[in-house]
Amino acid sequence: MSVDDMSVHWAESELLGAGEVVQRLNISRGTLDNWRKAKRVIALRKGLRNYVYPLRQFERLKPVEGLDRLATLFSSTEEAWEWLVTPNRTTGGKAPIEKLREGAVDVVISAAEGALDYA
């Protein structure tokens, strides 16, 4: 799946190219690439070699805490982001990304593990 064929939840997320993320966060391109390779950020494929990054995953000029732990639970970053932006009852009816932004890392990890147990 690529960014070009996403659901409505994805459209609610502002997606930025690498250059825009680097500029907004005032970081180097190498830092962003390292975050992507270490799965500290959600990077969605756009084309063969390009990525876009949902802006909602950054807070205080860095990735939201817990994304790295969450990303390892899913088979793809697209699947992880789809789950993160879809409100569910185990995260109090909020999108899990919002719970992460509130600092509820353990709640979100537990919710993801529970959701994946049924997959």
Helices and strands as residue ranges (DSSP letters): G 3-5, H 8-11, E 15-17, H 18-25, H 29-37, E 44-46, E 50-54, G 55-57, E 58-59, E 62-63, H 67-71, H 77-84, G 89-91, H 96-101, H 105-117
